[in-house]
Amino acid sequence: MSWRDKQKRGNISDDEWKIVEERLKTMPNKMKLGILSNSYTKQDLLLEVQKKSDVGRAYVEMQMEFVRWLAKQSGVVQL
């Protein structure tokens, strides 16, 4: 399923937004990331996640996929 298909579903919970926001706050200040053909700093991404913009949504989806993968690999939690 593509990111755009997930975006249409709009199924990101408030908890997921908060988890990703808090996780982002722990990242190094010099962090930069390319999303949707643009480069974003840590502060830019924090603002996008807080605004729940399209860029923020893309970042949350990416991070939650990673968190689910980690949980699956550990065998501890089923998300």
N, CA, C and O of each residue as an XYZ file, in Angstrom:
316
protein
N       0.848     -1.180      0.000
C       0.000      0.000      0.000
C       0.891      1.241      0.000
O       1.822      1.341      0.799
N       0.608      2.169     -0.882
C       1.420      3.374     -0.980
C       1.060      4.368      0.118
O       0.014      4.269      0.759
N       1.968      5.336      0.314
C       1.720      6.371      1.316
C       0.439      7.123      0.999
O      -0.334      7.432      1.907
N       0.199      7.422     -0.268
C      -1.016      8.170     -0.629
C      -2.285      7.382     -0.296
O      -3.283      7.973      0.117
N      -2.262      6.057     -0.470
C      -3.417      5.246     -0.093
C      -3.660      5.328      1.407
O      -4.803      5.447      1.848
N      -2.587      5.265      2.192
C      -2.726      5.377      3.640
C      -3.232      6.757      4.033
O      -4.025      6.900      4.963
N      -2.757      7.784      3.300
C      -3.176      9.147      3.606
C      -4.689      9.278      3.451
O      -5.336      9.942      4.262
N      -5.247      8.668      2.446
C      -6.683      8.757      2.203
C      -7.479      8.109      3.327
O      -8.592      8.534      3.634
N      -6.897      7.072      3.943
C      -7.596      6.401      5.032
C      -7.659      7.280      6.265
O      -8.621      7.206      7.028
N      -6.650      8.107      6.470
C      -6.651      9.039      7.601
C      -6.754      8.361      8.943
O      -7.441      8.855      9.836
N      -6.079      7.230      9.102
C      -6.258      6.439     10.310
C      -5.091      6.554     11.282
O      -4.726      5.568     11.922
N      -4.515      7.710     11.402
C      -3.438      7.912     12.376
C      -4.085      8.381     13.680
O      -4.769      9.404     13.722
N      -3.855      7.617     14.728
C      -4.464      7.966     16.014
C      -3.721      9.137     16.652
O      -2.587      9.447     16.287
N      -4.384      9.780     17.611
C      -3.739     10.866     18.352
C      -2.503     10.354     19.088
O      -1.500     11.061     19.191
N      -2.575      9.133     19.595
C      -1.426      8.542     20.280
C      -0.240      8.380     19.333
O       0.901      8.630     19.722
N      -0.497      7.965     18.099
C       0.584      7.804     17.123
C       1.232      9.142     16.793
O       2.455      9.229     16.688
N       0.425     10.184     16.630
C       0.982     11.524     16.386
C       1.897     11.914     17.549
O       2.993     12.432     17.338
N       1.436     11.661     18.779
C       2.197     12.041     19.970
C       3.478     11.213     20.104
O       4.532     11.749     20.445
N       3.387      9.911     19.835
C       4.572      9.049     19.891
C       5.642      9.557     18.949
O       6.810      9.668     19.324
N       5.244      9.866     17.727
C       6.215     10.324     16.730
C       6.763     11.701     17.102
O       7.953     11.959     16.921
N       5.926     12.570     17.610
C       6.404     13.889     18.033
C       7.458     13.749     19.131
O       8.506     14.393     19.074
N       7.184     12.917     20.118
C       8.138     12.721     21.216
C       9.417     12.042     20.726
O      10.513     12.383     21.169
N       9.278     11.093     19.824
C      10.447     10.420     19.254
C      11.302     11.414     18.474
O      12.530     11.380     18.551
N      10.656     12.288     17.732
C      11.367     13.298     16.955
C      12.138     14.254     17.865
O      13.236     14.686     17.515
N      11.587     14.582     19.003
C      12.261     15.479     19.946
C      13.584     14.905     20.452
O      14.466     15.654     20.870
N      13.724     13.569     20.416
C      14.960     12.942     20.887
C      16.039     12.882     19.801
O      17.182     12.521     20.085
N      15.690     13.227     18.576
C      16.644     13.166     17.467
C      17.669     14.300     17.586
O      17.390     15.322     18.213
N      18.849     14.125     16.990
C      19.871     15.180     17.031
C      19.382     16.470     16.365
O      18.641     16.417     15.383
N      19.788     17.614     16.887
C      19.368     18.906     16.344
C      19.849     19.144     14.921
O      19.231     19.911     14.183
N      20.936     18.504     14.527
C      21.477     18.688     13.175
C      20.816     17.785     12.141
O      21.209     17.784     10.975
N      19.824     17.027     12.558
C      19.140     16.091     11.676
C      18.467     16.812     10.510
O      17.869     17.873     10.689
N      18.567     16.231      9.321
C      17.829     16.695      8.147
C      17.266     15.470      7.453
O      17.882     14.404      7.464
N      16.094     15.621      6.847
C      15.442     14.504      6.184
C      14.741     15.002      4.931
O      14.127     16.069      4.937
N      14.833     14.239      3.872
C      14.142     14.572      2.640
C      12.807     13.854      2.576
O      12.742     12.630      2.689
N      11.744     14.624      2.396
C      10.388     14.071      2.254
C       9.687     14.845      1.144
O       9.712     16.076      1.113
N       9.071     14.115      0.247
C       8.284     14.717     -0.835
C       9.077     15.810     -1.560
O       8.568     16.913     -1.763
N      10.300     15.513     -1.942
C      11.179     16.383     -2.734
C      11.669     17.636     -2.008
O      12.152     18.564     -2.656
N      11.558     17.681     -0.704
C      12.048     18.808      0.078
C      12.915     18.307      1.224
O      12.799     17.157      1.646
N      13.780     19.174      1.720
C      14.636     18.852      2.852
C      14.085     19.553      4.095
O      13.741     20.735      4.054
N      14.008     18.807      5.199
C      13.447     19.345      6.440
C      14.427     19.154      7.586
O      15.068     18.109      7.703
N      14.538     20.176      8.431
C      15.323     20.064      9.653
C      14.445     19.433     10.734
O      13.246     19.234     10.538
N      15.049     19.127     11.856
C      14.302     18.582     12.983
C      13.168     19.528     13.381
O      12.036     19.096     13.598
N      13.482     20.817     13.475
C      12.464     21.794     13.875
C      11.350     21.890     12.837
O      10.177     22.005     13.192
N      11.712     21.843     11.555
C      10.700     21.861     10.488
C       9.753     20.675     10.637
O       8.533     20.821     10.557
N      10.339     19.497     10.854
C       9.515     18.296     10.986
C       8.624     18.358     12.221
O       7.467     17.941     12.174
N       9.154     18.874     13.321
C       8.319     19.027     14.515
C       7.094     19.895     14.226
O       5.980     19.566     14.634
N       7.308     20.991     13.530
C       6.193     21.878     13.185
C       5.191     21.182     12.268
O       3.981     21.330     12.438
N       5.696     20.426     11.298
C       4.810     19.715     10.371
C       3.989     18.651     11.093
O       2.806     18.474     10.802
N       4.609     17.947     12.027
C       3.886     16.930     12.804
C       2.857     17.610     13.700
O       1.725     17.137     13.802
N       3.223     18.696     14.342
C       2.283     19.406     15.219
C       1.100     19.979     14.436
O      -0.021     20.023     14.943
N       1.352     20.416     13.199
C       0.273     20.938     12.345
C      -0.558     19.818     11.720
O      -1.648     20.064     11.203
N      -0.042     18.585     11.769
C      -0.679     17.428     11.130
C      -0.860     17.656      9.636
O      -1.899     17.341      9.054
N       0.186     18.215      9.036
C       0.179     18.501      7.595
C       0.433     17.220      6.800
O       0.639     16.155      7.382
N       0.417     17.327      5.475
C       0.724     16.182      4.617
C       2.141     15.670      4.867
O       2.376     14.462      4.894
N       3.075     16.591      5.048
C       4.458     16.191      5.341
C       4.521     15.512      6.705
O       5.184     14.487      6.864
N       3.836     16.082      7.678
C       3.786     15.475      9.006
C       3.181     14.082      8.958
O       3.662     13.160      9.617
N       2.128     13.938      8.177
C       1.467     12.639      8.021
C       2.429     11.616      7.413
O       2.491     10.472      7.861
N       3.180     12.040      6.387
C       4.148     11.139      5.750
C       5.200     10.696      6.764
O       5.568      9.522      6.816
N       5.671     11.628      7.556
C       6.696     11.313      8.559
C       6.144     10.375      9.636
O       6.825      9.433     10.039
N       4.930     10.622     10.098
C       4.310      9.768     11.111
C       4.135      8.353     10.566
O       4.447      7.383     11.256
N       3.645      8.227      9.351
C       3.466      6.901      8.748
C       4.790      6.164      8.665
O       4.869      4.980      8.994
N       5.830      6.861      8.227
C       7.148      6.251      8.101
C       7.655      5.788      9.463
O       8.140      4.664      9.595
N       7.548      6.629     10.455
C       8.038      6.297     11.783
C       7.231      5.160     12.414
O       7.805      4.278     13.052
N       5.926      5.173     12.245
C       5.099      4.124     12.834
C       5.350      2.777     12.152
O       5.296      1.736     12.808
N       5.620      2.784     10.864
C       5.986      1.536     10.196
C       7.270      0.982     10.800
O       7.387     -0.225     11.016
N       8.238      1.863     11.075
C       9.492      1.440     11.689
C       9.257      0.909     13.096
O       9.807     -0.132     13.456
N       8.460      1.592     13.893
C       8.170      1.157     15.265
C       7.462     -0.200     15.248
O       7.778     -1.070     16.059
N       6.512     -0.387     14.336
C       5.815     -1.681     14.226
C       6.788     -2.790     13.821
O       6.703     -3.910     14.324
N       7.704     -2.475     12.920
C       8.699     -3.450     12.499
C       9.576     -3.857     13.677
O       9.839     -5.042     13.882
N      10.035     -2.858     14.462
C      10.848     -3.163     15.636
C      10.093     -4.052     16.618
O      10.653     -5.009     17.154
N       8.825     -3.734     16.851
C       8.028     -4.518     17.781
C       7.873     -5.951     17.277
O       7.963     -6.901     18.053
N       7.644     -6.098     15.992
C       7.502     -7.426     15.405
C       8.800     -8.214     15.529
O       8.782     -9.400     15.861
N       9.923     -7.557     15.264
C      11.219     -8.227     15.351
C      11.537     -8.669     16.767
O      12.158     -9.712     16.973
N      11.117     -7.884     17.735
C      11.398     -8.224     19.131
C      10.502     -9.347     19.638
O      10.857    -10.070     20.569
N       9.343     -9.482     19.016
C       8.396    -10.501     19.451
C       7.725    -10.184     20.763
O       7.013    -11.020     21.321
N       7.946     -8.980     21.262
C       7.402     -8.593     22.558
C       5.987     -8.047     22.436
O       5.121     -8.371     23.249
N       5.753     -7.226     21.429
C       4.478     -6.521     21.317
C       3.904     -6.714     19.924
O       4.639     -6.706     18.936
N       2.593     -6.887     19.846
C       1.909     -6.957     18.567
C       1.176     -5.645     18.350
O       0.214     -5.353     19.061
N       1.617     -4.841     17.370
C       0.972     -3.551     17.086
C       0.177     -3.638     15.820
O      -0.440     -2.654     15.411
